[in-house]
Structures are given as C-alpha cells and as structure tokens.
Amino acid sequence: METFITGFLLSISLCLDIGIVNVAMIDATLKYGRQAGFWMGFGSCFGDLAYAILALIGMSFLLQFPLVQWLTWLGGGSLLLWLAYKMAREAWRDASAAEGEHPPLPARRQLFTRGLTLAMASPTSILWFAAVGGTLIARATDGSLSSTADFLSGFFLGGLAWSTFIVLVAHHGGQTLGPRFKQGCHLASAMLYLYFAGLVITNGYHALLK
C-alpha cells in the first residue's frame, strides 16, 4: 500500500504543474463538454505512465543522446508555438461566437490520442521526469514485479483523479461564468503556451548550441 500511495502522490505532484495537458483539458471541457475533457485526460494518463516506465528503466540515459535532446526541445517548442497561436485564435473567435453555439463532440479516439501526444510532448513533464521524478521513481520500488505494479497503478490512478478534478472544475466554471470564462481561459492558455515555448527554445539553445 505504501508503494501505491507513493505512486499516487508523485503523479499528483506532476499534474499540479500548470502545463499544456491541464490547459488542453480545460479547453476541451469548455468547448465540447465534460466527456471530451475526460477522454483527453485519460489519454494523458497513459502518456505519463509511459514516462514513468521509462524512468524505471533509466530515462536519464536516453536523454544523454543528442538526437533525443534535439527532438525534445525543437519538437516541443514547435508544438507549443502552434498551440499558442491556436488558443489566441480561439479567444478571438469566442468574442464573436453566438452564446448558444456548441461545436460537435470529436471522436473519443481522437481526444484520447491528443491527450496522449500532449503528455508525451509536454516539456514540463519531460523536465519533471528527468530532473526530479526519474530519481524518485527509480527508488520507489524494490525491483519486484508486485512492487512495480503497485507503484504504476497508484501513479496512473493519481493522474486519473487529477484529470477528473480539472474537468469538473472547468465545467462548473464555464456554466457559472459563461462565454467570458471560456474566452479568458483561451487567452491565458495562449500566454502559457507562448511562455513555455520561449522557455523550451531558450533552454534548447543553451544546451545544444552553446
């Protein structure tokens, strides 16, 4: 049980960071409803789980390769710039959209895949696993199969609990405050994506070109 709780709490500590996955879940919930936000969060849980497994087998070793570093920084930076533009465009559209307008719900597979992709591409998640989580996860189990399974189960359920919480909060906020809340979230999302993009590109420049 102790190993399970450790995995659960480590997952929550990762999710507490205001990264691209949380922003994307809020956006999906406001735009399409709770079901969409949940499926995106569900997909992100599998992305985080994949990184947790990599941490158990030595993720820090993989990050030593220059090719992996280039893919991480340039790929993550480009994705964040695109998402910043997309959120700014959504905020502009929100200002002129009809109040009752509600876009059709995307396919579950599409939402799941997007959540998974964002979790795997999130620079804050990569930094967390590389700098903090990797070491903690590697020491969290005794190496046995049962201990590893307990830890990974707790880690996955922690992410799922957080995703559910974020979706419910976003849904309640959207219902209470209306279209202005949605527009404000899109504007805040655009600024966060732009900030993270600058951070990723700057760190990549100093790490790979200097």
NUTI-235683 format. One line per 8 residues: number of its first residue (from 1); for each residue x negated, y, z negated of C-alpha. Coordinates in nm, 3 decimals. Layout:
NUM> X,Y,Z  ...;
***
This chain:
1> 0.000,0.000,0.000  -0.288,0.239,-0.077  -0.428,0.195,0.274  -0.082,0.255,0.423  -0.041,0.579,0.223  -0.389,0.694,0.327  -0.298,0.646,0.691  0.033,0.827,0.643;
9> -0.127,1.129,0.473  -0.411,1.152,0.726  -0.156,1.157,1.006  0.035,1.439,0.834  -0.288,1.637,0.792  -0.347,1.607,1.167  0.010,1.713,1.251  0.002,2.015,1.018;
17> -0.224,2.195,1.265  -0.020,2.426,1.493  -0.136,2.262,1.815  0.003,2.206,2.160  0.207,1.898,2.067  0.407,2.078,1.797  0.467,2.370,2.032  0.580,2.136,2.311;
25> 0.823,1.953,2.079  0.978,2.280,1.969  1.010,2.394,2.329  1.170,2.066,2.441  1.415,2.072,2.148  1.524,2.429,2.218  1.556,2.369,2.590  1.706,2.019,2.607;
33> 1.817,1.926,2.255  1.704,1.703,1.969  1.681,1.386,2.175  1.426,1.538,2.412  1.211,1.670,2.127  1.219,1.334,1.953  1.110,1.138,2.262  0.825,1.379,2.323;
41> 0.717,1.343,1.960  0.749,0.966,1.985  0.511,0.966,2.281  0.264,1.188,2.096  0.256,0.935,1.810  0.113,0.676,2.047  -0.148,0.926,2.168  -0.258,0.992,1.810;
49> -0.255,0.618,1.742  -0.488,0.561,2.038  -0.734,0.814,1.895  -0.708,0.651,1.552  -0.802,0.317,1.707  -1.091,0.481,1.891  -1.205,0.633,1.562  -1.207,0.288,1.406;
57> -1.435,0.158,1.681  -1.662,0.463,1.699  -1.515,0.765,1.875  -1.814,0.982,1.786  -2.029,0.755,2.002  -1.810,0.822,2.307  -1.826,1.199,2.258  -2.205,1.191,2.291;
65> -2.178,1.127,2.665  -2.196,1.448,2.878  -1.925,1.325,3.118  -1.680,1.275,2.832  -1.764,1.620,2.695  -1.706,1.785,3.035  -1.372,1.609,3.080  -1.266,1.703,2.729;
73> -1.349,2.072,2.748  -1.273,2.159,3.110  -0.968,1.932,3.135  -0.828,2.054,2.804  -0.900,2.419,2.886  -0.732,2.399,3.226  -0.425,2.228,3.079  -0.393,2.494,2.810;
81> -0.417,2.781,3.061  -0.145,2.622,3.271  0.076,2.573,2.966  0.023,2.936,2.858  0.142,3.054,3.200  0.438,2.814,3.188  0.551,2.933,2.843  0.518,3.300,2.942;
89> 0.732,3.230,3.248  0.991,3.052,3.033  1.006,3.350,2.796  1.068,3.581,3.091  1.347,3.356,3.217  1.502,3.340,2.870  1.557,3.714,2.878  1.782,3.689,3.183;
97> 1.936,3.344,3.133  2.304,3.307,3.055  2.369,3.233,2.688  2.553,2.909,2.757  2.300,2.782,3.005  2.164,2.437,2.914  1.934,2.250,3.155  1.985,1.877,3.218;
105> 1.801,1.634,2.992  1.487,1.485,3.156  1.434,1.109,3.164  1.311,0.953,2.840  1.009,0.806,3.015  0.909,1.150,3.142  0.937,1.304,2.795  0.753,1.014,2.633;
113> 0.470,1.035,2.888  0.437,1.410,2.844  0.413,1.373,2.467  0.151,1.101,2.504  -0.050,1.308,2.754  -0.042,1.623,2.542  -0.155,1.432,2.232  -0.447,1.279,2.422;
121> -0.542,1.615,2.580  -0.499,1.829,2.268  -0.834,1.995,2.188  -0.738,2.043,1.824  -0.665,1.670,1.790  -0.995,1.580,1.955  -1.185,1.814,1.723  -0.999,1.678,1.420;
129> -1.083,1.318,1.504  -1.443,1.399,1.598  -1.524,1.625,1.304  -1.304,1.502,1.020  -1.060,1.224,1.098  -1.309,0.988,1.260  -1.521,0.961,0.947  -1.223,0.934,0.712;
137> -1.050,0.673,0.926  -1.366,0.466,0.958  -1.387,0.449,0.577  -1.015,0.398,0.514  -1.012,0.023,0.570  -1.224,-0.267,0.450  -1.258,-0.401,0.805  -1.000,-0.679,0.769;
145> -0.713,-0.718,1.014  -0.446,-0.671,0.747  -0.607,-0.355,0.609  -0.642,-0.209,0.957  -0.278,-0.292,1.038  -0.161,-0.125,0.715  -0.358,0.189,0.791  -0.243,0.216,1.153;
153> 0.121,0.154,1.051  0.104,0.435,0.798  -0.070,0.662,1.048  0.196,0.601,1.312  0.490,0.646,1.073  0.337,0.967,0.939  0.336,1.113,1.288  0.690,0.993,1.349;
161> 0.814,1.152,1.025  0.650,1.482,1.114  0.793,1.479,1.467  1.143,1.423,1.329  1.096,1.712,1.085  0.977,1.952,1.358  1.266,1.859,1.588  1.529,1.912,1.317;
169> 1.380,2.250,1.215  1.365,2.369,1.577  1.722,2.255,1.645  1.854,2.430,1.334  1.663,2.749,1.418  1.795,2.750,1.773  2.154,2.705,1.656  2.127,2.970,1.384;
177> 1.938,3.244,1.567  2.042,3.176,1.926  1.861,3.268,2.252  1.629,3.521,2.084  1.477,3.242,1.874  1.410,3.042,2.188  1.251,3.338,2.362  1.037,3.417,2.057;
185> 0.916,3.057,2.041  0.819,3.065,2.408  0.626,3.389,2.361  0.449,3.253,2.053  0.374,2.931,2.241  0.219,3.122,2.532  -0.006,3.315,2.294  -0.110,2.998,2.109;
193> -0.189,2.814,2.432  -0.394,3.112,2.553  -0.582,3.126,2.222  -0.660,2.755,2.228  -0.767,2.775,2.594  -1.013,3.054,2.511  -1.143,2.855,2.216  -1.190,2.537,2.418;
201> -1.358,2.710,2.712  -1.589,2.911,2.485  -1.690,2.605,2.282  -1.747,2.408,2.602  -1.967,2.684,2.743  -2.184,2.697,2.431  -2.203,2.317,2.401  -2.269,2.228,2.764;
209> -2.426,2.529,2.936  -2.639,2.691,2.665;
***
